[in-house]
Amino acid sequence: MYIVAKRFLKDANDAEDVVQEAFIKAFSKLHQYKAEVTFGAWLKRIVVNKSIDFLKSKNNS
């Protein structure tokens, strides 16, 4: 998941922060996981969304 975030963010520290936030969100939303997709795909989507959110907030500031 770190590699996914790093591809988006191009910065190791930002990628680590985003992955940590994504894991926290995934853990808190675990009850919403549906086995229609693999767990890895579900988690990857959270990482991608968090990466996009991070880039948007960075561009707005």
C-alpha positions as CSV (number, residue, x, y, z in Angstrom):
1,M,0.0,0.0,0.0
2,Y,3.0,2.3,0.6
3,I,4.1,1.9,-3.0
4,V,0.6,3.0,-4.2
5,A,0.6,6.1,-2.0
6,K,4.2,6.9,-3.0
7,R,3.3,6.8,-6.7
8,F,0.7,9.4,-6.2
9,L,2.5,11.6,-3.7
10,K,6.2,11.3,-4.9
11,D,7.3,11.8,-1.3
12,A,8.2,9.1,1.2
13,N,7.1,10.9,4.4
14,D,3.7,12.0,2.9
15,A,3.2,8.4,1.6
16,E,3.8,7.0,5.1
17,D,1.4,9.5,6.6
18,V,-1.3,8.7,4.1
19,V,-0.9,5.0,4.5
20,Q,-1.2,5.3,8.2
21,E,-4.4,7.4,7.9
22,A,-5.8,4.9,5.4
23,F,-5.2,1.9,7.8
24,I,-6.9,3.8,10.6
25,K,-9.9,4.6,8.4
26,A,-10.0,0.9,7.1
27,F,-9.9,-0.4,10.7
28,S,-12.7,2.0,11.8
29,K,-14.8,1.1,8.8
30,L,-14.1,-2.7,8.8
31,H,-17.7,-3.4,9.5
32,Q,-18.6,-1.9,6.1
33,Y,-16.3,-4.2,4.1
34,K,-18.2,-6.5,1.8
35,A,-16.6,-9.6,0.4
36,E,-17.7,-8.6,-3.2
37,V,-14.1,-7.5,-3.7
38,T,-10.9,-8.7,-2.2
39,F,-9.8,-7.1,1.0
40,G,-6.6,-5.9,-0.7
41,A,-8.6,-4.1,-3.4
42,W,-10.8,-2.5,-0.8
43,L,-7.8,-1.3,1.2
44,K,-6.0,-0.1,-2.0
45,R,-9.1,2.0,-2.9
46,I,-8.9,3.7,0.5
47,V,-5.2,4.4,0.1
48,V,-5.9,5.9,-3.4
49,N,-8.7,8.1,-2.1
50,K,-6.7,9.3,0.9
51,S,-3.8,10.1,-1.5
52,I,-6.1,12.1,-3.7
53,D,-7.5,13.9,-0.7
54,F,-4.0,14.7,0.5
55,L,-3.1,16.2,-2.9
56,K,-6.2,18.3,-3.0
57,S,-5.6,19.7,0.4
58,K,-2.0,20.3,-0.4
59,N,-2.9,22.2,-3.6
60,N,-5.6,24.3,-1.7
61,S,-3.1,25.5,0.9
